[in-house]
């Protein structure tokens, strides 16, 4: 983001938790999302859920495997 809010943040992590973590954490992803829950698809889903504040998401499957999704800005 090019600007910060009055609290000096782009997005409060509480918002991220309510939009993402509360929906996906400790869930069977096949039962939660209407797509094949690959790391790539999850990165896009998270980025879309956090729009317009987010333009990039990295999803780590393990220490050495990461999928990234970038939106055109």
Protein Blocks (a to p, Z undefined) as FASTA:
>chain_A
ZZdcfkopabdfklmmmmmmmmmgopafklmpgcdcdfklmmmmmmmmmpckbcbdcddf
bfklccdddddZZ
